[in-house]
Every structure is written in structure tokens, then in C-alpha cells.
Amino acid sequence: MTFGPHAAYVASGSGRSLRVHALGDGRLLRDTRVPIGSYNVQRGAGRVLTPSLDMGALTILDDRGRVLHELQVASHAHDVCVV
């Protein structure tokens, strides 16, 4: 889980989803399908990133939870960092 100014981003690797919830009332704003194994999530610089431990993919999303890019970066990708 990670937080932005108006939303919380929750990754569910086994559920293959990244959910965006409003901070004010917790309502679900978006449920986006991501590669299986995307357990970790980080937010920064207006982007949300989630690596897939199972697939080795890195998914880059916008602040609303829409997929911008998906890249194959390794056989397994555990962590991601925004610099």
C-alpha cells in the first residue's frame, strides 16, 4: 500500500489488481488488472509503480490507476523505487 495526496493505492498480487481508494471516505475509485505477483506498490512523481514478483514485469500507472506502460524487466521483480 502507498498513499498519494487524495488516494490510497493497494496492490493485491494474488488477486492481480491494483485498487485506488479515496482517502476521504475509502470508496473504490478504480480497480486495475496488473500482472500476477504485483504485491508491492510505490507512488511518486505523479506515477504509481508495481513490480511483479512472479512475472518480472514493471507496471507504471498514472495517479488515477490507469496503466501507462508495462515493461518486462527481469524474471522476477520484487521492489521498485521512485527517485
Secondary structure, 3 states (H helix, E strand, C coil): CEECCCEEEEEECCCCEEEEEECCCCCEEEEEECCCCCCCCEEECCEEEEECCCCCEEEEEECCCCEEEEEECCCCCCCCCCC
